[in-house]
Amino acid sequence: MRLPKVKNIAVFIGLTLVLLGFIGFVEKQTMDKLYLDREVYIQGESGLYFVEEKEIEQIISQGFPELIAGLPLAQVPLNDIEDRLMGHPFVNGAQAYIGQKGVLQLHVKQHRPIARIVRSRAADAYITEEGKVIPTSDSYTSRVIVIHGDFAEKLMDQGEVMTEIPELIDLIEFIDEDEFWSAQITEIEVESKNDIRLYQQVGRQVVELGSALDLEEKFEKIEVFYKEILPRKGWNAYNRVSVKFKNQIVCE
């Protein structure tokens, strides 16, 4: 008579465990469908600090006050969040998605400036590697080559480089990627597409490049000037060096 009683107790315990497991499963499923928190990841090259995590948090908090723990995940406006983050002048890319346990993942990529346009009577601006003109930052300064001149200011008004003078990006990258030229060339003056001049770290000569085309040939001539002419004449023998004419180096 004792066996049926023990069996009933075992069945009761088993059913209780199944019920508790089902309740836990339902609770987990419910929790997985609720917004709980968010995490911010700033992507970009080492040494770039134009975008800070606190700025991203502020953008989200002010733009989406409904994002509080317990919000159904279906109501998290992922596309709107990405669009709002892309409104930051230093954000080059933004991705928002829901990760594990209802945590909103925010991945932000920064713009990489490659040059700085300077003006005497107005604010400066950066040129990014994609050719976009963006404002400078109050909290961080990137050490890049300086660009000035009337045409450079025109580019600021247009907001990008690629339409008017895409070869300028080639020139900037050509200098930046070479250890010697990046140390020697400190400024680029752009008066027009065909009137570009280089200013040096060492030597008083202004190098007249002409256009930003045929860079390999023109920099080879500048190298000839450094290696063959300056050793004989001295670093301060000339004020102007022109390499804009084919097969010629003009020194004055």
MISE-637497 format. One record per residue (C-alpha): z negated, x, y negated; residue in one letter. Coordinates in nm, 4 decimals, decimal comma, m for minus. Example, Ala and Ser with C-alpha at 12.3 -4.5 7.8 and 13.67 -1.06 7.14 Angstrom:
# MISE-637497
(node (m0,7800 1,2300 0,4500) A) (node (m0,7140 1,3670 0,1060) S) 
This chain:
# MISE-637497
(node (0,0000 0,0000 0,0000) M) (node (m0,0448 0,2965 m0,2307) R) (node (0,3172 0,4193 m0,2032) L) (node (0,4783 0,1237 m0,3850) P) (node (0,2266 0,1628 m0,6679) K) (node (0,3059 0,5337 m0,7078) V) (node (0,6761 0,4555 m0,6917) K) (node (0,6421 0,1976 m0,9685) N) (node (0,4563 0,4445 m1,1858) I) (node (0,7281 0,7059 m1,1318) A) (node (0,9976 0,4531 m1,2223) V) (node (0,8062 0,3538 m1,5351) F) (node (0,7681 0,7177 m1,6415) I) (node (1,1370 0,7812 m1,5734) G) (node (1,2441 0,4817 m1,7803) L) (node (1,0120 0,5862 m2,0603) T) (node (1,1647 0,9347 m2,0667) L) (node (1,5157 0,7907 m2,0698) V) (node (1,4214 0,5592 m2,3557) L) (node (1,2650 0,8416 m2,5547) L) (node (1,5706 1,0545 m2,4918) G) (node (1,7992 0,7757 m2,6079) F) (node (1,5917 0,7243 m2,9231) I) (node (1,6053 1,0963 m2,9951) G) (node (1,9809 1,0983 m2,9385) F) (node (2,0303 0,8054 m3,1772) V) (node (1,8102 0,9712 m3,4384) E) (node (2,0062 1,2950 m3,4049) K) (node (2,3362 1,1101 m3,4360) Q) (node (2,2043 0,9382 m3,7465) T) (node (2,0820 1,2640 m3,8982) M) (node (2,4170 1,4291 m3,8261) D) (node (2,5818 1,1659 m4,0436) K) (node (2,3590 1,2266 m4,3462) L) (node (2,3874 1,4849 m4,6227) Y) (node (2,0858 1,7144 m4,6125) L) (node (2,1553 2,0248 m4,8189) D) (node (2,4252 2,2648 m4,9438) R) (node (2,4991 2,6350 m4,9245) E) (node (2,7104 2,8408 m5,1674) V) (node (2,9171 3,1447 m5,0695) Y) (node (3,0843 3,3529 m5,3420) I) (node (3,3865 3,5360 m5,2072) Q) (node (3,5586 3,8219 m5,3827) G) (node (3,5784 4,1945 m5,4101) E) (node (3,2681 4,4073 m5,4281) S) (node (3,1576 4,4606 m5,7853) G) (node (3,2893 4,1317 m5,9243) L) (node (3,0188 3,9102 m6,0723) Y) (node (3,2062 3,6561 m6,2829) F) (node (3,0864 3,3601 m6,0764) V) (node (2,7201 3,3223 m5,9873) E) (node (2,5589 3,0942 m5,7336) E) (node (2,3437 2,9298 m6,0006) K) (node (2,6577 2,8325 m6,1947) E) (node (2,8048 2,6633 m5,8880) I) (node (2,4765 2,4829 m5,8265) E) (node (2,4717 2,3640 m6,1869) Q) (node (2,8306 2,2369 m6,1673) I) (node (2,7504 2,0390 m5,8524) I) (node (2,4171 1,9059 m5,9801) S) (node (2,5625 1,7855 m6,3090) Q) (node (2,8903 1,6568 m6,1694) G) (node (2,7557 1,4912 m5,8557) F) (node (2,3988 1,3704 m5,9103) P) (node (2,4341 1,1410 m5,6075) E) (node (2,4287 1,4433 m5,3748) L) (node (2,0717 1,4100 m5,2546) I) (node (1,9285 1,4328 m4,9067) A) (node (1,9957 1,1168 m4,7083) G) (node (2,3371 1,0364 m4,8580) L) (node (2,5843 0,9298 m4,5845) P) (node (2,8324 1,2080 m4,5212) L) (node (3,1186 0,9641 m4,5638) A) (node (3,0177 0,9345 m4,9309) Q) (node (3,0318 1,3104 m5,0031) V) (node (3,3424 1,3514 m5,2271) P) (node (3,4752 1,6780 m5,0864) L) (node (3,8088 1,6729 m5,2721) N) (node (3,6429 1,5902 m5,6036) D) (node (3,3938 1,8725 m5,5520) I) (node (3,6757 2,1216 m5,4923) E) (node (3,8607 1,9988 m5,8016) D) (node (3,5476 2,0308 m6,0149) R) (node (3,4832 2,3865 m5,8943) L) (node (3,8441 2,4831 m5,9665) M) (node (3,7760 2,3893 m6,3286) G) (node (3,5625 2,7027 m6,3622) H) (node (3,7824 2,9626 m6,5394) P) (node (3,6885 3,2395 m6,2968) F) (node (3,7297 3,0383 m5,9764) V) (node (4,0544 3,1157 m5,7952) N) (node (3,9899 2,8997 m5,4898) G) (node (3,7319 2,6505 m5,3657) A) (node (3,6699 2,4945 m5,0272) Q) (node (3,4108 2,2264 m4,9523) A) (node (3,3347 2,1002 m4,6024) Y) (node (3,0449 1,9664 m4,3999) I) (node (2,8950 2,2174 m4,1607) G) (node (2,6324 2,1741 m3,8959) Q) (node (2,3325 1,9450 m3,9477) K) (node (2,4774 1,7781 m4,2574) G) (node (2,4891 2,0933 m4,4711) V) (node (2,7646 2,1042 m4,7347) L) (node (2,9395 2,4410 m4,7264) Q) (node (3,0865 2,5603 m5,0580) L) (node (3,3126 2,8654 m5,0416) H) (node (3,4275 2,9963 m5,3794) V) (node (3,6797 3,2747 m5,4425) K) (node (3,6783 3,4625 m5,7727) Q) (node (3,9723 3,5706 m5,9847) H) (node (4,0276 3,9481 m5,9940) R) (node (4,1126 4,0754 m6,3429) P) (node (4,3505 4,3714 m6,3577) I) (node (4,3832 4,4101 m6,7367) A) (node (4,2169 4,3016 m7,0595) R) (node (4,4091 4,1800 m7,3642) I) (node (4,2246 4,2791 m7,6810) V) (node (4,2666 4,1339 m8,0293) R) (node (4,1035 4,2432 m8,3538) S) (node (4,0596 3,8966 m8,5031) R) (node (4,0121 3,6731 m8,2002) A) (node (3,8568 3,6621 m7,8561) A) (node (3,9826 3,8854 m7,5774) D) (node (4,1145 3,7680 m7,2414) A) (node (4,1788 3,8976 m6,8919) Y) (node (4,4997 3,9038 m6,6909) I) (node (4,4436 3,8301 m6,3215) T) (node (4,6378 3,9776 m6,0313) E) (node (4,8333 3,6494 m6,0106) E) (node (4,9368 3,6836 m6,3748) G) (node (4,7061 3,4142 m6,5110) K) (node (4,5364 3,4676 m6,8476) V) (node (4,1680 3,3715 m6,8383) I) (node (3,8841 3,4074 m7,0914) P) (node (3,6304 3,6865 m7,0840) T) (node (3,2765 3,6346 m6,9591) S) (node (2,9538 3,6540 m7,1583) D) (node (2,7593 3,7820 m6,8572) S) (node (2,9909 4,0387 m6,6996) Y) (node (3,2624 4,2831 m6,8095) T) (node (3,5263 4,4176 m6,5740) S) (node (3,6415 4,7755 m6,6339) R) (node (4,0197 4,7438 m6,6417) V) (node (4,3087 4,8821 m6,8437) I) (node (4,3380 4,7560 m7,2029) V) (node (4,6494 4,5797 m7,3329) I) (node (4,7295 4,5009 m7,6973) H) (node (5,0265 4,4247 m7,9195) G) (node (5,2102 4,1227 m8,0605) D) (node (5,3709 4,0245 m7,7299) F) (node (5,0382 4,0551 m7,5492) A) (node (4,8889 3,8030 m7,7914) E) (node (5,1806 3,5708 m7,7218) K) (node (5,0907 3,5825 m7,3539) L) (node (4,7400 3,4657 m7,4399) M) (node (4,8818 3,1588 m7,6096) D) (node (5,0940 3,0786 m7,3037) Q) (node (4,8111 3,1317 m7,0582) G) (node (5,0133 3,3278 m6,8030) E) (node (5,2369 3,6309 m6,7642) V) (node (5,4836 3,5548 m6,4873) M) (node (5,7203 3,3355 m6,6908) T) (node (5,7796 3,5764 m6,9777) E) (node (5,7293 3,9244 m6,8345) I) (node (5,6426 3,9398 m6,4620) P) (node (5,7249 4,3113 m6,4585) E) (node (5,4112 4,3724 m6,6660) L) (node (5,2044 4,2931 m6,3570) I) (node (5,4071 4,5536 m6,1673) D) (node (5,3285 4,8105 m6,4367) L) (node (4,9568 4,7338 m6,4365) I) (node (4,9378 4,7530 m6,0573) E) (node (5,1491 5,0702 m6,0498) F) (node (4,8963 5,2404 m6,2788) I) (node (4,5899 5,0884 m6,1107) D) (node (4,6919 5,1912 m5,7599) E) (node (4,7501 5,5565 m5,8498) D) (node (4,4377 5,7693 m5,8883) E) (node (4,5888 6,0013 m6,1483) F) (node (4,7621 5,7389 m6,3627) W) (node (4,4632 5,5055 m6,3572) S) (node (4,2491 5,7877 m6,4966) A) (node (4,5075 5,9095 m6,7482) Q) (node (4,6547 5,5855 m6,8885) I) (node (4,3908 5,3940 m7,0847) T) (node (4,5927 5,1482 m7,2950) E) (node (4,9235 4,9633 m7,2829) I) (node (5,0806 4,8412 m7,6056) E) (node (5,3268 4,5565 m7,5594) V) (node (5,5281 4,4723 m7,8718) E) (node (5,8172 4,3140 m7,6791) S) (node (5,9652 4,3134 m7,3300) K) (node (6,1585 4,6294 m7,4126) N) (node (5,8991 4,8001 m7,6313) D) (node (5,6052 4,9060 m7,4166) I) (node (5,4004 5,2160 m7,4964) R) (node (5,1336 5,4002 m7,3028) L) (node (4,8254 5,5703 m7,4483) Y) (node (4,6587 5,8551 m7,2626) Q) (node (4,3064 5,9723 m7,1914) Q) (node (4,4118 6,3359 m7,2468) V) (node (4,6819 6,4236 m7,4991) G) (node (4,7780 6,2616 m7,8281) R) (node (5,1348 6,1736 m7,7304) Q) (node (5,2331 5,8095 m7,7245) V) (node (5,4569 5,7545 m7,4224) V) (node (5,7434 5,5162 m7,4982) E) (node (5,8203 5,3411 m7,1721) L) (node (6,0706 5,0883 m7,3043) G) (node (6,0701 4,8042 m7,0515) S) (node (5,8463 4,7833 m6,7466) A) (node (6,1483 4,8202 m6,5164) L) (node (6,2482 5,1264 m6,3106) D) (node (5,8867 5,2414 m6,2993) L) (node (5,9293 5,5033 m6,0272) E) (node (6,1989 5,6833 m6,2247) E) (node (6,0141 5,6630 m6,5560) K) (node (5,6835 5,7892 m6,4202) F) (node (5,8624 6,0728 m6,2452) E) (node (5,9903 6,1795 m6,5887) K) (node (5,6399 6,1532 m6,7331) I) (node (5,5216 6,3756 m6,4497) E) (node (5,7946 6,6280 m6,5329) V) (node (5,6717 6,6222 m6,8932) F) (node (5,3169 6,7005 m6,7762) Y) (node (5,4094 6,9695 m6,5264) K) (node (5,6992 7,1507 m6,6953) E) (node (5,6962 7,0855 m7,0692) I) (node (5,3296 7,0690 m7,1667) L) (node (5,2301 7,3971 m6,9964) P) (node (5,4861 7,5753 m7,2169) R) (node (5,4345 7,3840 m7,5404) K) (node (5,0692 7,2748 m7,5228) G) (node (4,9070 6,9307 m7,5002) W) (node (4,9266 6,8640 m7,8746) N) (node (5,2772 6,9913 m7,9407) A) (node (5,4316 6,6426 m7,9544) Y) (node (5,3348 6,3048 m8,0964) N) (node (5,5903 6,0946 m7,9115) R) (node (5,7457 6,1113 m7,5676) V) (node (6,0180 5,8672 m7,4674) S) (node (6,1284 5,8054 m7,1089) V) (node (6,3067 5,4767 m7,1746) K) (node (6,6569 5,6270 m7,1617) F) (node (6,8120 5,7007 m6,8244) K) (node (6,8082 6,0672 m6,7205) N) (node (6,6430 6,1715 m7,0484) Q) (node (6,3031 6,2839 m7,1762) I) (node (6,2817 6,2780 m7,5569) V) (node (5,9924 6,4691 m7,7134) C) (node (5,9145 6,4738 m8,0851) E) 
